[in-house]
Amino acid sequence: MGGDHGPAVVVPGIARVAELIDLVGVRYLLHGDRAQIAPVLERCPAISGMVEVRHTEATVAPDAKPAHAMRRGAGTSMWNAVESVRSGEARAAVSAGNTGALMAIGRLLLRMIGELERPALVANWPTARGVCAVLDVGANIVCDAERLVEFALLGAIYHRAVHRRGAPTIGLLNVGAETQKGHEDVRGADRMLRELGFGLDYRGFIEGDDIAKGVVDVVVTDGFTGNISLKSVEGFARFFRSELRAVLENGLLPKIGAFIARGALVRMAARLDPSLVNGGPFLGLNGIVVKSHGGADARGYAAAVRLAIELARSDFAAEIEAELSRFATLSRGAQSQDRRSIA
Amino acid sequence: MGGDHGPAVVVPGIARVAELIDLVGVRYLLHGDRAQIAPVLERCPAISGMVEVRHTEATVAPDAKPAHAMRRGAGTSMWNAVESVRSGEARAAVSAGNTGALMAIGRLLLRMIGELERPALVANWPTARGVCAVLDVGANIVCDAERLVEFALLGAIYHRAVHRRGAPTIGLLNVGAETQKGHEDVRGADRMLRELGFGLDYRGFIEGDDIAKGVVDVVVTDGFTGNISLKSVEGFARFFRSELRAVLENGLLPKIGAFIARGALVRMAARLDPSLVNGGPFLGLNGIVVKSHGGADARGYAAAVRLAIELARSDFAAEIEAELSRFATLSRGAQSQDRRSIA
């Protein structure tokens, strides 16, 4: 029921995924208002056999505070979707609804892995070399050095699970490449990553413009900076596309030129369309929860569903648990050494 | 001597500015190595009468630490340029060199206005509605609520001086629009701006994608977030342009289409070229110092020089001083009231 469009996007999104040959056999539970879902489902008869509607009229409001969603959320469509993961009935949950509420309900019902405090929200972003994972993009507003190191570990495991290739490269977002740059937390995380290693391919500080260059596979930052810088890029990308369109529709020559080159222009728009890389998982929960952009269209929602399926088919949950306990041991060791060297 | 290209960009940059009818009569002091400057000047005979070279071979290294530049910088080209503003010989200084060093030398030689601690660095960014001013974009890594409020005041005065129109709108960059969103400092600044007003047209929190929409004239944020989000956008803009070029050069139809529409495409590239809005002043110094992008070309450098001239011709320095003392009185009043209400 979530996002700007509700079932009008969720159902056609699933229909797109169901057309993909390697994703046949996946089944879907749709939590929400049957009266709103049924008419959309009727227009997608191909998926009627794979879909089961779990009726509820209650929903989480888009502007509900997370604490309120936790206390009063039981029985809402969002709650029931996450609950179906907890009970083992579903392998993953996808929602385009209220991000803060989804995270809060996820934490409450699924609990965090190990000693993690809060999940990290990942964004997948198109770059000159493919796609990179940026985290956190909004779940953790204030992050100390240890949180940033956890993000590096979570991001590396996530990237391996989704892209199925070894040791991704990691960069820590900062205002400059030199070790003295930035604030205390980012410098502390840099030191820990350099000294303890954690088996990561850590490349040090990167700057904002390095993200689009694709210099690393995983970009680590706090949720405040990550959220704002990626939304800034989204806003600019939308502006750039609308300027391009305006310029090509203004005058006869541009119109003719755009008509002749339209295939290429459509391909480019597709390549740079953030909705194609829609879908950000919350990392660190005991279970898979993927957040879709609230404004995503059916194609974007399909991308989020595909991502959830990829993650459900990988063993990244078990890997996260193993890596994090290794990290806890390593950083406890480093802390007790610190104390000794001070004494 | 600063930036990636030194005199090779500075001299032709000035030549571009000198062609503009309303900027005739401006004179330039070029601080740097005569042996490097003279050959470039020979190729721009039109400006030889407006330019005076002040020879020095010493420069500030691009990677020099600010503290080092302050202790050892005397006699470098950057130092001499700022010193010429301090002595009153020049009305403004422009440099494409080391940002941290320029700020440190600016603070040391020119000193801050009133009780300000550090200058704020402004970026001018193209938006769907024109250009907005974003500050701080890197001079102040950690900012408390009062610093953010100072940025709002400085940004408003700057915008009025450059665009010559009344009360600019102000937005505070955050991860959401609701008052409970974000960290303590940004919420504190929001409260102060709402309650004390300061005569500003404050519009509350804005999100990253609101920057490109142009919803406000002045975007306020801390230097860490500002630097990273704007560099992220620059990186993406470069990526977008290179993708567009690649797509239009790949295949016969796109090539023909691009050739026919080339006028429109060149106009768009120009409109979205960050170098056209190059030039960020340090606000809060007793004197005008404008930082050009290190990688700017002659056109970009010309934009920074024009901005410096605009500021020198406005009375924004005096206005900053008056507004800041008003702010100090207001916020001291508010603090003592706070103390009373606690007692």
Interface residues (C-beta under 8 A of the other chain):
Chain A: D63 K65 T127 A128 G138 I141 V142 L173 N174 V175 E178 Q180 G182 H183 E207 G208 D209 D210 I211 A212 K213 T221 G223 F224 T225 N227 I228 S229 L230 K231 S232 V233 E234 G235 F236 A237 R238 F239 F240 S242 E243 L244 V247 L248 N250 G251 L253 P254 I256 G257 A258 F259 I260 A261 R262 G263 A264 L265 R267 M268 R271 L272
Chain B: D63 K65 T127 A128 G138 I141 V142 L173 N174 V175 E178 Q180 G182 H183 E207 G208 D209 D210 I211 A212 K213 T221 G223 F224 T225 N227 I228 S229 L230 K231 S232 V233 E234 G235 F236 A237 R238 F239 F240 S242 E243 L244 V247 L248 N250 G251 L253 P254 I256 G257 A258 F259 I260 A261 R262 G263 A264 L265 R267 M268 R271 L272
